[in-house]
Amino acid sequence: PSLPEYFVVPSSLADQDLKLYSYSFIGRRMPLWSWNHPNGSALVRMANIKDVLQQRRIDQRICNAITRSHPLRSDVYKSDLDKCLPNIQEIQAAHNKLKQLCVNEPFEETEEKWLSSLENTHWLEYIR
């Protein structure tokens, strides 16, 4: 229910394979082609694969399908964003801290304390 109604699928990936692979992803979150650049670069968002034994095989098949769909046949560059970006709960907590800071702390009276409190919310770090 949280997936879009329509999404891009590499032409070399058969529908039945995509359905089969979807069961392997956490929350059945199939790889989604999220963004495309005129030079052929693309951003594909993909959830983790549940079965560690199947992970390499499925990951390789999907990456090969993406490579075959690239106009220049460029290799896939993968980045695990879970390791370098905050998760949604951390972002929500930072936003809540920011809201509380803006509502409860008068800026004019405690500028130095306010700025350090702002930094401690991590909000600016996350949105950067």
C-alpha positions as CSV (number, residue, x, y, z in Angstrom):
1,P,0.0,0.0,0.0
2,S,2.9,2.4,0.5
3,L,4.4,1.9,-3.0
4,P,3.4,4.2,-5.9
5,E,0.8,3.0,-8.4
6,Y,3.3,3.2,-11.2
7,F,7.1,2.8,-11.2
8,V,9.9,2.2,-13.6
9,V,11.2,-1.3,-14.0
10,P,14.3,-2.2,-16.1
11,S,13.1,-3.7,-19.4
12,S,15.4,-6.7,-19.0
13,L,13.7,-7.7,-15.7
14,A,10.7,-9.9,-16.3
15,D,7.5,-9.2,-14.4
16,Q,7.5,-12.7,-12.9
17,D,11.1,-12.2,-11.6
18,L,10.2,-8.9,-10.1
19,K,7.2,-10.5,-8.3
20,L,9.4,-13.4,-7.1
21,Y,12.1,-11.1,-5.9
22,S,9.7,-8.8,-4.1
23,Y,9.2,-11.5,-1.4
24,S,12.9,-11.3,-0.6
25,F,12.9,-7.7,0.4
26,I,12.0,-6.4,3.8
27,G,8.4,-5.2,3.6
28,R,8.3,-6.4,0.0
29,R,9.9,-3.1,-0.9
30,M,11.0,-3.8,-4.5
31,P,13.8,-1.6,-6.0
32,L,12.4,1.7,-7.2
33,W,13.9,3.8,-9.9
34,S,13.6,7.1,-8.1
35,W,15.4,9.6,-10.3
36,N,17.1,9.9,-13.7
37,H,19.7,12.3,-15.0
38,P,20.0,13.1,-18.8
39,N,23.5,11.6,-18.8
40,G,22.0,8.2,-17.9
41,S,22.7,8.2,-14.2
42,A,19.9,7.0,-12.0
43,L,19.0,6.7,-8.4
44,V,17.4,3.3,-7.5
45,R,16.1,2.9,-4.0
46,M,16.2,-0.7,-2.6
47,A,15.3,-2.2,0.7
48,N,17.5,-4.8,2.4
49,I,17.1,-8.4,1.4
50,K,15.8,-10.6,4.2
51,D,17.6,-13.9,3.3
52,V,21.4,-13.3,3.6
53,L,22.0,-16.5,1.5
54,Q,19.9,-15.2,-1.4
55,Q,21.1,-11.6,-1.0
56,R,24.1,-11.8,-3.3
57,R,22.2,-13.6,-6.1
58,I,19.2,-11.4,-6.1
59,D,21.3,-8.2,-5.7
60,Q,23.5,-9.3,-8.7
61,R,20.5,-10.0,-10.9
62,I,18.8,-6.7,-10.2
63,C,22.1,-4.7,-10.6
64,N,22.7,-6.5,-14.0
65,A,19.2,-5.6,-15.1
66,I,19.8,-2.0,-14.2
67,T,23.2,-2.0,-16.0
68,R,21.6,-3.5,-19.1
69,S,19.0,-0.7,-19.0
70,H,21.6,2.1,-18.7
71,P,22.2,3.9,-22.1
72,L,26.0,3.6,-21.6
73,R,25.9,0.2,-19.9
74,S,27.6,1.8,-16.9
75,D,28.2,-0.4,-13.8
76,V,26.0,0.1,-10.7
77,Y,27.5,2.0,-7.8
78,K,25.9,1.0,-4.6
79,S,25.8,2.9,-1.3
80,D,24.3,1.7,1.9
81,L,22.5,4.8,3.1
82,D,21.6,3.2,6.4
83,K,25.2,3.5,7.4
84,C,25.7,7.2,6.4
85,L,22.3,8.8,6.9
86,P,20.0,9.2,9.9
87,N,16.9,7.0,9.9
88,I,13.4,8.4,9.9
89,Q,13.0,8.1,13.7
90,E,16.2,10.2,14.2
91,I,14.9,12.8,11.8
92,Q,11.5,13.0,13.5
93,A,13.2,13.2,16.9
94,A,15.4,16.1,15.7
95,H,12.4,17.9,14.2
96,N,10.5,17.5,17.5
97,K,13.4,18.9,19.5
98,L,13.6,21.8,17.1
99,K,9.9,22.5,17.4
100,Q,10.2,22.4,21.2
101,L,13.2,24.7,21.1
102,C,11.4,27.2,19.0
103,V,8.3,27.2,21.2
104,N,9.9,27.0,24.6
105,E,13.1,29.0,24.4
106,P,13.0,32.7,23.8
107,F,15.9,33.5,21.5
108,E,16.5,37.1,22.6
109,E,17.1,36.2,26.3
110,T,19.4,33.2,25.9
111,E,21.1,33.5,22.5
112,E,24.2,31.5,23.4
113,K,22.2,28.8,25.1
114,W,19.7,28.8,22.2
115,L,22.3,28.3,19.6
116,S,24.0,25.4,21.4
117,S,20.5,23.9,22.0
118,L,19.8,24.2,18.3
119,E,23.0,22.4,17.5
120,N,22.1,19.6,20.0
121,T,18.9,18.9,18.1
122,H,21.0,17.7,15.1
123,W,18.3,19.2,12.8
124,L,20.7,21.4,10.8
125,E,23.1,18.5,10.4
126,Y,20.4,16.2,9.1
127,I,19.0,18.7,6.6
128,R,22.4,19.7,5.4
